[in-house]
Amino acid sequence: MTDQAEESALPRFDRRLFDGTEPATRMGDGPVGGKAAGLIRIRDTLASAFPGASPDFEVSIPTMSVATAEHFDRFVEENRLEEVAFSGEPDEVIARAFQDGDLPVDMVGDLRALSDGIHAPLAVRSSSLLEDALERPFAGVYATKMIPNNQPEPDARFRKLAEAVKLVFASTFFRGAQAYRATVEAGPGEEKMAVLLQEVVGRRHGDRYYPDISGVARSYGFYRFGSARPEDGVVLLALGLGKTIVDGGVSWTYSPAHPRASAPFTSTADLLKSTQTEFWAVNMGKPPAYDPVRETEYLMKSSLVEAEKDGTLRFTASTWNTASDRLVAGTGVNGPRVLTFAPLLVHDQYPLNGLVKSLLSACEKAAGGPVEIEFAATLDPRRDPALRLGLLQVRPMVVSTELVDVAASVRPGWRVFLSSDHVMGNGIVEGIRDVVYLPPGRFEASQSRAAAAEIAARNRALLGEGRPYVLIGFGRWGSADPWLGVPVVWGDVAGAKVLVEASRPERGIEMSQGSHFFHNISSFGVSCFSLPQEGPGTLDWAWLESRPAVAETAFVRHVRLSAPLRVEVDGRAGRGIIWRREEET
């Protein structure tokens, strides 16, 4: 289906007739962008994959409307925002300038009608022309903002919706987005921003509104998980909004081919430390401090204690029986709760895994290759059907099928610089001479935000010189939680061809599986090495520290080698080695 056909497949938004029940509409005549186009393509596939009503479940695309990219062009032009957009000013300066602009008159009328017709929380998402393109994926580069849309005054609901739209427009020109476009050689004139307005999947529990389950599933995954094969795929689940997964937070990872497989934890105590303890929700209560340029203005974090009061742990948690030191699925006994999703994955109380597998298969056929999907679901036995799953996004994945035989035996003329049996990616990369890393003697988790800023500056310099590099740090790259890792966004590290996540002695952290970060890693052929506290794996810190520095800041060191490295990754075995030349001593 062509872009024009996708646009015409959506009926025009009619503010005179709108009552909030139209499943999908468009505001304007321009392009709908990659994210919206992906959902439009998959609508007919869903209808054929899940024909008729089922007493057990419902699968649908949440009600949505797309403000086409023509509004973006007119907004920037009519408010003369080009100068500040490309000024290089901090993101907040650009965002505030966009907030001062006036939206096009016809767009204002449509947004007013939308905010009047829908009183449930809304997700305001980017849907740019370049977003989710197969050869140049832009996952997670632009802003998303969720709003409660529950103010009693129509004018107030409209103002909050308009502020969210302007933030998404402004994010087109944020520093990370511009750096990212530079890596794919996309000029500033190539990008246009449509905006996807979608109902948030979830239920209200007092001041919180959130789904029982959010998930990301991939039909192909170079992630070794027990006996799973890459073609078996991988699924990540979390309680609450999907921001937990998208931001690289703690979530539950499993193979859809082996949902009952035991989790790879050495003890129950390790499991308790390494599973989700907080979740994101839309704040439906007291209005927060006014901050229209912050994505999380209307979001709140809550604990599992609140979730249990809400009744949302019944089908998602297990309980640690301290007397027997074992986990019991569900919340029927007293004890610490652990988010393992065992009532669904092990005991099949509702067919969640079967639905995810069917969705992956249907979307893969429609896309003609491997896909990544995002979804959210509610579980309420008092409703019919109890399980309702909303498909939020479909992205194509670029998968390397190159066969790589990684041998640890001696390679004449080479020495092992780094090796791991926990690697994502696949293929051979040569020609890298630059290594940027966080020296282990200096880094502290409390300083991870400062380290992120220094890494972003190095990335910009190396991008400008056209030099790919290896980036080594501690914890998860791209985690929004600075205590789990360095909170970079993708544009801050987009020039790296290899990412290395080393564990600190005081805290072992599982490899990154954040949705947007992972999607960009896989699509650009970036390898990600994880060095856990225990298990096989080496990193020659002494050799690295002995190299002279090209640049050095408080937390970041950059070395340049005279001879290039060789990176070998076998995605099927999850194993990789980075070799260095012997003469580089």
Phi, psi and omega per residue, in radians:
M1 nan 2.268 -3.139
T2 -1.326 2.884 3.111
D3 -1.035 -0.711 -3.128
Q4 -1.111 -0.698 3.130
A5 -1.150 -0.663 3.112
E6 -1.109 -0.716 -3.138
E7 -1.139 -0.786 -3.108
S8 -1.255 -0.300 3.110
A9 -1.210 -0.321 3.096
L10 -1.654 2.252 3.055
P11 -1.181 2.630 3.135
R12 -1.214 2.431 3.074
F13 -1.104 2.239 -3.133
D14 -2.084 1.752 -3.058
R15 -1.103 -0.388 -3.127
R16 -1.303 -0.502 -3.064
L17 -1.899 -0.136 -2.990
F18 -1.160 2.238 3.084
D19 -2.229 0.200 3.092
G20 1.526 0.087 -3.093
T21 -1.851 -0.200 3.111
E22 -1.133 2.256 -3.078
P23 -1.207 -0.559 -3.102
A24 -2.776 2.292 3.123
T25 -2.483 2.995 3.083
R26 -2.284 2.560 3.055
M27 -1.918 1.843 -3.129
G28 1.864 3.129 -3.049
D29 -2.011 -0.027 -3.066
G30 -1.456 -2.952 3.134
P31 -1.115 2.583 -3.133
V32 -1.653 -0.172 3.117
G33 1.473 2.906 -3.007
G34 -1.166 -0.727 -3.071
K35 -1.157 -0.819 3.129
A36 -1.148 -0.707 -3.128
A37 -1.063 -0.666 3.122
G38 -1.082 -0.712 3.125
L39 -1.232 -0.645 3.110
I40 -1.099 -0.751 -3.123
R41 -1.061 -0.586 -2.977
I42 -1.547 -0.124 -3.063
R43 -1.022 -0.868 -3.113
D44 -1.155 -0.591 3.111
T45 -1.101 -0.720 3.110
L46 -1.085 -0.718 -3.114
A47 -1.082 -0.661 -3.142
S48 -1.409 -0.552 -3.117
A49 -1.319 -0.519 -3.139
F50 -2.258 1.194 -3.058
P51 -1.283 2.468 3.059
G52 1.259 2.961 3.138
A53 -1.447 2.508 3.103
S54 -2.087 2.432 3.102
P55 -1.255 -0.237 -3.039
D56 -1.714 -0.532 -3.044
F57 -2.749 2.889 3.044
E58 -2.415 2.335 3.101
V59 -2.146 2.228 -3.109
S60 -2.726 2.976 2.972
I61 -1.707 2.187 -3.115
P62 -0.979 2.617 3.103
T63 -0.862 2.277 -3.076
M64 -2.518 2.711 2.974
S65 -2.412 2.491 -3.095
V66 -1.984 2.101 2.980
A67 -1.470 1.905 -2.975
T68 -1.190 2.898 -2.976
A69 -1.170 -0.279 3.117
E70 -1.070 -0.557 3.121
H71 -1.143 -0.674 3.115
F72 -1.066 -0.854 3.140
D73 -1.018 -0.799 -3.105
R74 -1.185 -0.666 3.135
F75 -1.071 -0.824 -3.135
V76 -1.133 -0.755 -3.091
E77 -1.230 -0.840 -3.069
E78 -1.155 -0.483 3.139
N79 -1.745 0.107 3.086
R80 0.897 0.949 -3.061
L81 -1.716 -0.002 -3.086
E82 -1.022 -0.724 -3.059
E83 -1.105 -0.859 -3.136
V84 -1.225 -0.555 -3.118
A85 -1.052 -0.671 -3.100
F86 -1.896 0.386 -3.066
S87 -1.399 -0.303 -3.046
G88 1.406 0.119 3.096
E89 -1.150 2.787 3.086
P90 -0.978 2.698 -3.101
D91 -0.944 -0.713 -3.082
E92 -1.127 -0.632 3.113
V93 -1.121 -0.776 3.109
I94 -1.113 -0.772 -3.112
A95 -1.068 -0.727 -3.123
R96 -1.215 -0.608 3.076
A97 -1.109 -0.686 3.120
F98 -1.201 -0.595 3.110
Q99 -1.112 -0.504 -3.138
D100 -1.351 -0.200 -3.111
G101 -1.371 2.819 3.095
D102 -1.816 2.265 3.110
L103 -1.212 2.675 3.078
P104 -0.956 2.514 -3.007
V105 -1.001 -0.787 -3.101
D106 -1.177 -0.552 3.097
M107 -1.193 -0.669 3.108
V108 -1.007 -0.802 -3.137
G109 -1.074 -0.731 3.136
D110 -1.164 -0.755 -3.136
L111 -1.137 -0.644 3.085
R112 -1.080 -0.771 -3.140
A113 -1.124 -0.676 3.140
L114 -1.141 -0.817 -3.116
S115 -1.173 -0.480 3.061
D116 -1.305 -0.625 -3.033
G117 -1.443 -0.461 -3.133
I118 -2.073 2.172 -3.138
H119 -1.913 0.103 3.076
A120 -1.542 2.839 3.105
P121 -1.002 2.548 -3.114
L122 -2.099 2.470 2.990
A123 -1.799 2.163 3.130
V124 -1.847 1.881 -2.972
R125 -2.041 2.641 3.012
S126 -1.254 2.579 3.013
S127 -2.579 1.242 -3.023
S128 -1.385 2.913 3.136
L129 -1.106 -0.614 -3.089
L130 -1.559 -0.224 -3.037
E131 -1.174 2.353 3.086
D132 1.111 0.294 2.988
A133 -1.164 2.467 -3.032
L134 -1.034 -0.761 -3.055
E135 -1.517 -0.253 -3.107
R136 -2.513 1.227 -3.085
P137 -1.198 2.469 -3.134
F138 -2.108 0.733 -3.068
A139 -1.152 2.202 3.026
G140 1.304 0.188 -3.091
V141 -1.416 -0.559 -3.058
Y142 -1.897 2.992 -2.997
A143 -1.394 2.661 2.912
T144 -2.284 2.385 3.103
K145 -2.328 2.325 3.090
M146 -1.868 2.398 -3.105
I147 -2.225 2.559 -3.104
P148 -1.225 -0.541 3.108
N149 0.970 0.623 -3.079
N150 -2.098 0.212 3.111
Q151 -1.167 2.448 -3.093
P152 -1.193 -0.482 -3.111
E153 -1.538 2.247 3.125
P154 -0.991 -0.676 -3.138
D155 -1.097 -0.667 -3.137
A156 -1.168 -0.740 3.111
R157 -1.084 -0.734 3.137
F158 -1.112 -0.767 -3.109
R159 -1.042 -0.733 -3.125
K160 -1.182 -0.647 3.091
L161 -1.148 -0.764 3.136
A162 -1.110 -0.697 3.112
E163 -1.083 -0.706 3.134
A164 -1.147 -0.724 3.108
V165 -1.075 -0.756 -3.138
K166 -1.133 -0.610 3.086
L167 -1.123 -0.739 3.098
V168 -1.102 -0.760 3.064
F169 -0.982 -0.837 -3.075
A170 -1.111 -0.595 -3.084
S171 -1.117 -0.279 3.047
T172 -1.015 -0.485 -3.033
F173 -1.972 0.184 3.097
F174 -1.165 2.749 -3.015
R175 -1.008 -0.782 -3.134
G176 -1.097 -0.682 3.137
A177 -1.153 -0.717 3.141
Q178 -1.193 -0.665 3.088
A179 -1.134 -0.677 -3.141
Y180 -1.137 -0.762 3.127
R181 -1.070 -0.563 3.121
A182 -1.113 -0.586 -3.124
T183 -1.213 -0.462 -3.132
V184 -1.827 0.190 3.080
E185 0.967 0.748 3.065
A186 -1.753 2.075 -3.134
G187 -1.249 2.780 -3.098
P188 -1.035 -0.526 -3.123
G189 -1.327 -0.239 -3.112
E190 -1.325 -0.455 -3.016
E191 -1.634 2.331 3.043
K192 -2.337 2.614 -3.033
M193 -2.053 1.972 2.876
A194 -1.594 2.853 -3.104
V195 -2.221 2.237 -3.139
L196 -1.724 2.112 3.139
L197 -1.870 2.047 -2.970
Q198 -2.350 2.465 3.002
E199 -1.143 2.453 3.111
V200 -1.403 2.214 3.064
V201 -1.262 2.240 3.123
G202 2.874 -3.059 3.065
R203 -2.329 2.693 3.123
R204 -1.606 2.343 3.062
H205 -2.293 1.597 -3.085
G206 1.100 -2.106 -3.131
D207 -1.507 0.013 -3.093
R208 -1.974 2.465 3.055
Y209 -2.284 2.113 -3.090
Y210 -2.864 2.792 3.060
P211 -1.412 2.692 3.048
D212 -1.153 -0.583 -3.077
I213 -2.473 2.329 2.904
S214 -2.068 2.609 -3.090
G215 -2.656 2.729 2.963
V216 -2.237 2.286 3.137
A217 -2.272 2.455 3.119
R218 -2.174 2.368 -3.113
S219 -1.366 -0.191 3.119
Y220 -2.503 2.326 -3.099
G221 -2.563 2.080 3.003
F222 -1.444 1.189 -3.116
Y223 -2.476 1.954 -3.055
R224 -1.304 2.093 -3.096
F225 -2.397 1.655 -3.098
G226 1.054 -2.238 -3.121
S227 -1.631 0.162 -3.091
A228 -1.171 2.519 3.058
R229 -1.738 2.774 3.131
P230 -0.943 -0.688 -3.102
E231 -1.273 -0.150 3.061
D232 -1.317 -0.330 3.125
G233 1.429 -3.058 -3.126
V234 -2.663 2.561 3.138
V235 -2.265 2.446 3.032
L236 -2.075 2.294 -3.129
L237 -2.150 2.566 3.081
A238 -2.582 2.669 2.969
L239 -1.390 2.454 3.082
G240 1.518 -2.857 -3.105
L241 -1.106 2.637 -3.100
G242 -1.204 -0.058 3.105
K243 -0.978 -0.572 3.104
T244 -0.978 -0.811 -3.119
I245 -1.304 -0.805 -3.089
V246 -1.005 -0.672 -3.108
D247 -1.492 0.107 3.114
G248 1.322 0.459 3.097
G249 -1.369 -2.989 -3.093
V250 -1.390 2.164 3.117
S251 -2.469 3.042 -3.125
W252 -1.703 2.167 -3.102
T253 -1.946 2.348 3.106
Y254 -2.678 2.885 3.059
S255 -1.627 2.218 3.128
P256 -1.109 -0.336 3.078
A257 -1.399 -0.323 -3.105
H258 -2.403 1.098 -3.034
P259 -1.155 -0.385 -3.108
R260 -1.611 0.002 -3.109
A261 -1.057 2.486 3.137
S262 -1.140 2.504 3.123
A263 -1.196 2.545 -3.089
P264 -1.405 1.071 3.098
F265 -2.067 2.538 -3.051
T266 -1.402 -0.362 -3.107
S267 -2.755 2.882 3.084
T268 -1.129 -0.643 3.110
A269 -1.080 -0.701 3.090
D270 -1.116 -0.690 3.117
L271 -1.113 -0.745 3.137
L272 -1.084 -0.646 -3.127
K273 -1.329 -0.388 -2.940
S274 -1.952 0.193 3.101
T275 -1.997 2.920 -3.010
Q276 -1.109 2.306 3.101
T277 -2.121 -0.203 3.115
E278 -2.308 2.773 3.107
F279 -2.518 2.747 3.135
W280 -1.686 2.515 3.077
A281 -2.530 2.784 3.008
V282 -1.369 2.296 -3.130
N283 -1.395 1.925 -3.124
M284 -1.736 0.051 -3.048
G285 -1.722 -2.348 -3.074
K286 -1.028 2.287 -3.129
P287 -1.019 2.386 3.136
P288 -1.363 3.118 3.049
A289 -1.035 2.386 -3.086
Y290 -1.126 2.125 -3.140
D291 -2.753 1.326 -3.014
P292 -1.181 -0.231 -3.123
V293 -1.696 0.167 3.111
R294 -1.877 2.198 -3.114
E295 -1.040 -0.621 -3.043
T296 -1.648 0.346 -3.099
E297 -0.905 -0.733 -3.074
Y298 -1.910 0.439 3.073
L299 -1.928 2.721 3.110
M300 -2.447 2.614 3.055
K301 -1.795 2.427 3.106
S302 -2.349 2.901 -3.087
S303 -1.730 3.019 3.099
L304 -1.161 -0.383 3.073
V305 -1.086 -0.801 3.096
E306 -1.129 -0.695 3.137
A307 -1.083 -0.670 3.124
E308 -1.161 -0.676 3.070
K309 -1.081 -0.605 3.137
D310 -1.313 -0.255 -3.119
G311 1.417 0.339 -3.073
T312 -1.719 0.100 3.091
L313 -1.682 -0.153 -3.037
R314 -0.961 -0.704 -3.076
F315 -1.904 0.089 -3.072
T316 -2.097 -0.302 -3.002
A317 -1.953 2.778 2.889
S318 -2.030 2.939 -3.125
T319 -2.160 2.334 3.100
W320 -1.452 1.982 3.037
N321 -1.451 1.800 -3.027
T322 -1.158 -0.500 -3.115
A323 -1.163 -0.736 -3.120
S324 -1.734 -0.083 -3.104
D325 0.935 0.880 3.083
R326 -2.509 2.802 3.135
L327 -1.618 2.412 3.072
V328 -2.051 2.191 -3.114
A329 -1.098 2.400 3.106
G330 1.634 -3.032 -3.081
T331 -2.139 0.509 -3.088
G332 -1.353 -0.233 3.117
V333 -2.148 2.831 3.119
N334 -1.378 2.594 3.106
G335 2.541 3.007 3.127
P336 -1.085 2.389 3.135
R337 -1.559 2.463 -3.137
V338 -2.290 2.198 -3.083
L339 -1.417 1.597 3.116
T340 -1.964 -0.181 -3.106
F341 1.034 0.418 -3.096
A342 -1.079 -0.637 3.104
P343 -0.995 -0.495 -3.134
L344 -1.639 -0.746 -3.009
L345 -1.493 -0.578 -3.101
V346 -1.700 -0.750 -3.046
H347 -1.784 -0.030 3.027
D348 0.915 0.728 3.133
Q349 -1.121 -0.520 2.976
Y350 -2.448 2.626 -2.957
P351 -1.426 0.895 -3.093
L352 -1.082 -0.875 -3.076
N353 -1.129 -0.659 3.094
G354 -1.089 -0.691 3.092
L355 -1.126 -0.754 -3.132
V356 -1.087 -0.762 3.120
K357 -1.098 -0.737 3.121
S358 -1.138 -0.705 3.103
L359 -1.085 -0.812 3.132
L360 -1.034 -0.784 -3.123
S361 -1.100 -0.777 -3.115
A362 -1.162 -0.759 -3.122
C363 -1.201 -0.622 3.121
E364 -1.129 -0.716 3.103
K365 -1.142 -0.715 -3.126
A366 -1.175 -0.622 -3.096
A367 -1.505 -0.272 -3.122
G368 1.322 0.397 3.141
G369 3.034 -3.091 -3.108
P370 -1.024 2.571 -3.098
V371 -2.379 2.811 2.920
E372 -2.101 2.335 3.126
I373 -2.149 2.634 2.986
E374 -2.038 2.444 -3.119
F375 -2.575 2.881 3.031
A376 -2.499 2.606 -3.052
A377 -2.472 2.625 2.992
T378 -2.034 2.589 3.131
L379 -2.263 1.936 -3.123
D380 -2.461 1.756 -3.100
P381 -1.039 -0.282 -3.128
R382 -1.394 -0.213 -3.123
R383 -1.849 2.840 3.137
D384 -2.253 1.977 -0.010
P385 -1.369 2.761 -3.083
A386 -1.272 -0.654 -3.088
L387 -1.737 2.068 3.097
R388 -2.165 2.128 -3.068
L389 -2.046 2.241 3.094
G390 -1.893 2.224 3.088
L391 -1.496 2.092 -3.020
L392 -1.743 -0.492 -3.053
Q393 -2.867 2.562 3.058
V394 -2.320 2.199 3.116
R395 -2.225 2.443 2.984
P396 -1.262 2.617 3.081
M397 -1.981 2.484 3.017
V398 -1.684 2.084 -3.050
V399 -2.097 2.227 3.051
S400 -1.477 2.236 3.122
T401 -1.851 0.239 3.142
E402 -1.087 2.347 3.103
L403 -1.534 2.105 -3.095
V404 -2.131 2.193 3.102
D405 -1.798 1.790 -3.121
V406 -1.535 2.021 -3.125
A407 -1.975 2.276 -3.137
A408 -1.473 -0.034 -3.138
S409 -1.168 2.911 -3.082
V410 -1.124 2.328 3.062
R411 -1.889 2.004 -3.075
P412 -0.925 2.259 3.122
G413 1.477 0.011 -3.093
W414 -2.265 2.751 2.986
R415 -2.324 2.656 3.140
V416 -1.314 2.143 3.030
F417 -1.596 -0.722 -3.083
L418 -2.635 2.410 3.077
S419 -2.509 2.643 3.131
S420 -2.765 2.607 3.021
D421 -1.771 0.255 3.107
H422 -2.287 1.456 -3.030
V423 -2.304 2.398 2.978
M424 -1.840 2.502 -3.118
G425 2.120 -3.078 3.133
N426 -2.948 2.375 3.064
G427 2.127 -3.096 -3.122
I428 -2.077 2.322 3.121
V429 -2.183 2.277 3.107
E430 -2.227 2.823 3.026
G431 1.704 0.000 -3.133
I432 -1.436 2.202 3.129
R433 -2.028 -0.133 -3.048
D434 -1.938 2.397 3.074
V435 -2.236 2.159 3.077
V436 -1.966 2.264 -3.064
Y437 -2.629 2.830 3.048
L438 -1.662 1.927 -3.141
P439 -1.020 2.248 -3.032
P440 -1.097 -0.450 -3.124
G441 -1.350 -0.202 -3.058
R442 -1.947 -0.538 -2.965
F443 -1.229 2.393 2.990
E444 -2.307 2.431 -3.104
A445 -1.007 -0.553 -3.130
S446 -1.159 -0.292 -3.124
Q447 -1.864 0.299 -3.017
S448 -1.165 -0.530 3.102
R449 -1.178 -0.707 3.095
A450 -1.127 -0.692 3.103
A451 -1.100 -0.669 3.129
A452 -1.059 -0.720 3.137
A453 -1.142 -0.684 3.129
E454 -1.194 -0.650 3.097
I455 -1.139 -0.735 3.127
A456 -1.044 -0.678 3.121
A457 -1.156 -0.728 3.092
R458 -1.112 -0.727 -3.139
N459 -1.046 -0.753 3.134
R460 -1.093 -0.717 -3.131
A461 -1.136 -0.772 -3.116
L462 -1.239 -0.604 3.047
L463 -1.079 -0.737 3.139
G464 -1.084 -0.526 3.136
E465 -1.592 -0.098 -3.115
G466 1.190 0.651 -3.076
R467 -2.008 1.900 3.032
P468 -1.171 2.761 -3.057
Y469 -2.636 2.893 3.002
V470 -1.703 2.313 -3.136
L471 -2.052 2.160 -3.072
I472 -2.096 2.236 3.103
G473 -2.597 -2.915 -3.076
F474 -2.082 2.383 -3.105
G475 1.334 -2.744 -3.001
R476 -1.579 2.203 2.973
W477 -1.222 2.313 3.046
G478 1.505 0.052 3.091
S479 -1.223 2.394 3.079
A480 -1.299 -0.283 3.112
D481 -1.604 1.926 -3.079
P482 -1.106 -0.280 3.113
W483 -1.479 -0.256 3.071
L484 -1.599 -0.342 -3.104
G485 3.006 -2.890 -3.093
V486 -1.574 2.089 -3.001
P487 -1.411 1.034 3.035
V488 -1.417 2.693 2.913
V489 -1.702 2.942 -3.014
W490 -1.040 -0.666 -3.141
G491 -1.086 -0.379 -3.139
D492 -1.313 -0.338 -3.071
V493 -2.289 0.279 -2.970
A494 -1.139 -0.278 3.116
G495 -1.491 -0.146 -3.121
A496 -1.320 2.445 3.033
K497 -1.780 -0.273 3.092
V498 -2.424 2.253 3.027
L499 -1.950 2.362 3.133
V500 -2.127 2.234 3.109
E501 -1.995 1.829 3.132
A502 -1.671 2.580 3.097
S503 -1.568 2.482 3.010
R504 -1.514 2.603 -3.077
P505 -0.980 -0.601 -3.055
E506 -1.417 -0.216 -3.096
R507 -2.742 1.951 3.055
G508 -1.480 2.334 -3.089
I509 -2.257 2.315 3.129
E510 -1.100 2.730 3.129
M511 -1.018 2.606 3.104
S512 -1.000 2.427 2.979
Q513 -2.427 0.302 3.140
G514 -0.972 2.413 -3.009
S515 -0.952 -1.038 -3.033
H516 -1.197 -0.725 -3.137
F517 -1.087 -0.819 -3.108
F518 -1.105 -0.741 -3.106
H519 -1.046 -0.762 3.141
N520 -1.202 -0.645 3.083
I521 -1.036 -0.867 -3.084
S522 -1.194 -0.660 -3.078
S523 -1.234 -0.548 -3.121
F524 -1.724 0.138 3.096
G525 1.191 0.514 3.103
V526 -1.487 2.312 3.094
S527 -1.603 2.511 3.119
C528 -2.182 1.996 3.137
F529 -1.704 2.315 3.044
S530 -1.986 2.333 3.117
L531 -2.036 1.547 -3.126
P532 -1.208 2.908 -3.116
Q533 -1.087 -0.689 -3.108
E534 -2.054 2.658 3.120
G535 1.887 2.964 -3.112
P536 -1.150 2.533 3.128
G537 2.645 2.436 -3.113
T538 -2.409 2.669 2.993
L539 -2.560 2.112 -3.067
D540 -1.442 1.373 -3.127
W541 -1.077 -0.701 -3.077
A542 -1.068 -0.759 3.117
W543 -1.128 -0.743 -3.119
L544 -1.102 -0.755 -3.120
E545 -1.174 -0.419 -3.133
S546 -1.386 -0.192 3.141
R547 -1.333 2.470 3.088
P548 -1.183 2.517 -3.089
A549 -1.514 2.372 2.981
V550 -1.392 -0.660 3.113
A551 -2.623 2.592 -3.111
E552 -2.619 2.303 3.099
T553 -2.164 -2.931 -3.071
A554 -1.039 -0.673 -3.052
F555 -2.153 -0.104 -3.011
V556 -2.194 2.408 3.083
R557 -2.194 2.411 -3.100
H558 -2.183 2.099 3.099
V559 -2.041 2.638 3.127
R560 -2.179 2.218 -3.053
L561 -1.628 2.650 3.094
S562 -1.379 -0.485 3.118
A563 -2.089 2.422 -3.060
P564 -1.245 2.706 3.060
L565 -1.433 2.872 3.015
R566 -2.206 2.160 -3.112
V567 -1.902 2.184 3.107
E568 -2.163 2.190 3.132
V569 -2.320 2.183 3.024
D570 -1.764 1.753 -3.078
G571 -1.143 -0.459 -3.122
R572 -1.275 -0.574 3.102
A573 -1.682 -0.188 -3.092
G574 1.174 0.588 -3.025
R575 -2.181 2.496 3.140
G576 -2.655 2.711 3.115
I577 -2.402 2.426 2.949
I578 -1.934 2.074 -3.114
W579 -1.714 2.555 3.008
R580 -2.124 2.673 3.121
R581 -1.210 2.482 3.125
E582 -1.067 -0.614 -3.091
E583 -1.242 -0.221 3.091
E584 -1.465 1.314 -3.062
T585 -1.930 nan nan
